[in-house]
C-alpha cells in the first residue's frame, strides 16, 4: 500500500552528507511506490516557536505565526511516515529541524485533548564522529520524543565519519537508507 512520506531535512548544506541520506531514502521509497515530499528547512522562512499556546484555531494554518510552516502543516497532518533528517550539531539535531519540531505543536493544539497526529517516524543522521557512543545523545532524544508523542520508530540510519561535503559517497549508510525507504 502506497504511503505518504514527509522528509524534514534540517541540514543547512543542500548538497551535504545528510542530503545524500535523504536522496537514498527517497529513491528507495519512490521505487516502492510511495509518495515523498522533501522540505529543505534551510531554504524556508520558519521562525521559532513563541510559546504563545495560541495555535490550533485555524485548521488550515494552525500556528498564529504566518511563515513557511504553512507549507509543511498540511503534508504533516496527512503523512503516514515522518522522516527527520539532520547532521549532528553538538550531539543533537540542527536548530532548523528542532524549530520545525517545536512548531508542530500548533497542530497538536487543534485538539482540545492535545492529541498529536499518529506518526510513524524515521531518523537519518550524518556526523563527523564514528565511535560507538557518538550517536547516544541523539538516540536518547529521538526515542524519548517518539515515546512521549506515541509515535512508532520505523528505523534509524546513522552515518558516522562524514564531515566534509561528499564524504558520504560510497558510505554503507546510503544502502541502509535506500533499503529502509524501499521497505517502509
LINQUI-V968730 format. One record per backbone hydrogen bond with DSSP energy under -0.5 kcal/mol. NH is the residue of the N-H (numbers start at 0). CO is the residue of the C=O. If there is no record, write none. Layout:
nh;co
NH;CO
NH;CO
This chain:
nh;co
4;2
4;34
5;80
6;36
7;5
7;82
8;6
8;38
9;7
9;84
13;11
15;12
19;15
20;16
21;17
22;18
23;19
24;20
25;21
26;22
27;23
28;24
29;25
30;26
31;27
32;29
33;28
34;2
36;4
38;6
39;37
40;8
40;38
41;8
41;10
42;39
43;40
45;43
55;61
56;61
58;56
66;64
67;44
69;66
70;67
71;67
71;68
72;68
73;69
74;71
75;71
76;72
77;73
78;74
78;75
79;3
80;3
81;119
82;5
83;81
83;121
84;7
84;82
85;123
87;125
88;86
88;91
89;87
97;93
98;94
99;95
100;96
101;97
102;98
103;99
103;100
104;101
105;102
106;103
107;103
108;104
109;106
110;107
113;110
119;79
120;151
121;81
122;154
123;83
124;156
125;85
126;158
133;130
135;132
138;134
139;135
140;136
141;137
142;138
143;139
144;140
145;141
146;142
147;143
148;144
149;145
150;145
151;118
153;120
153;151
154;120
156;122
158;124
159;157
160;128
161;126
162;160
166;163
168;165
170;167
173;170
174;170
175;171
176;172
177;173
178;174
179;175
180;176
181;177
182;178
183;180
